[in-house]
Structures are given as C-alpha cells and as structure tokens.
C-alpha cells in the first residue's frame, strides 16, 4: 500500500492534501457552534480551578465551593 502512495505523481499528492485541508476547514466551520462554547468552558474551568481549590482548603464542601465560585 505504501508503494502505491509513494508512486503517485507530486500534483496528485498535493491535490489530495488540498482537498483534505478544505474538508477539514469545512468541518471546523460547520462544528464552530459546538467547538467555541466548549473551548470557552474549558478556559473558564482552568481559570477558576485555583479559586475552587482555595475554598476547599478552607474546609468547605467542593460542590458549595464550585457554586460559590460561579456566582
């Protein structure tokens, strides 16, 4: 299988690569309404994690600490 791929002409390899790149960006564009909120949620979780840990070290329940941090 590898021999068949390596024997392809350069312009075919470039064409396959460009078509794959277009499909990748197309999928990312379509999934943007799902990906962007997930990325923001992850960033917020990373930023607030030290605050929650600080409150938990003060002997407060973790769920209460999370609720307190978000409000």
C-alpha positions in Angstrom: 0.0 0.0 0.0 2.8 2.4 0.8 4.5 1.7 -2.5 1.3 2.8 -4.4 1.1 6.1 -2.5 4.7 6.9 -2.9 4.5 6.2 -6.7 1.8 8.8 -7.2 2.9 12.0 -9.0 3.5 15.1 -7.0 0.5 17.0 -8.3 -1.8 14.1 -7.2 -0.4 14.2 -3.7 -0.8 17.9 -3.5 -4.4 17.7 -4.8 -5.3 15.1 -2.2 -3.7 17.2 0.5 -5.6 20.3 -0.5 -8.9 18.5 -0.8 -8.3 17.1 2.7 -7.5 20.6 4.0 -10.7 22.0 2.5 -12.7 19.3 4.1 -11.0 19.8 7.5 -11.8 23.6 7.4 -15.3 22.9 6.2 -16.0 20.5 9.1 -14.5 23.0 11.6 -16.7 25.8 10.1 -19.8 23.6 10.5 -18.9 22.5 14.0 -17.9 26.0 15.1 -21.2 26.4 17.1 -20.2 23.4 19.2 -16.5 23.9 19.4 -16.4 27.6 20.5 -18.6 27.1 23.7 -16.6 24.1 24.7 -13.3 25.9 24.3 -14.6 28.8 26.4 -15.9 26.4 29.1 -12.5 24.8 29.3 -10.8 28.1 29.6 -13.2 29.2 32.4 -12.7 25.9 34.2 -8.9 26.2 34.1 -9.0 29.8 35.4 -11.5 29.1 38.2 -9.8 25.8 39.4 -7.4 27.5 41.8 -10.2 29.5 43.4 -12.2 26.4 44.0 -9.2 24.6 45.5 -8.6 27.6 47.8 -12.1 27.5 49.1 -12.0 23.7 49.5 -8.8 24.1 51.6 -10.9 26.3 53.9 -12.9 23.2 54.8 -15.9 24.0 52.6 -17.7 21.3 50.5 -16.4 21.1 46.9 -19.9 21.5 45.4 -20.6 24.5 47.5 -17.2 25.9 46.5 -18.0 25.5 42.9 -21.4 27.1 43.2 -19.9 30.0 45.2 -17.2 30.5 42.6 -19.6 30.6 39.7 -21.9 33.1 41.4 
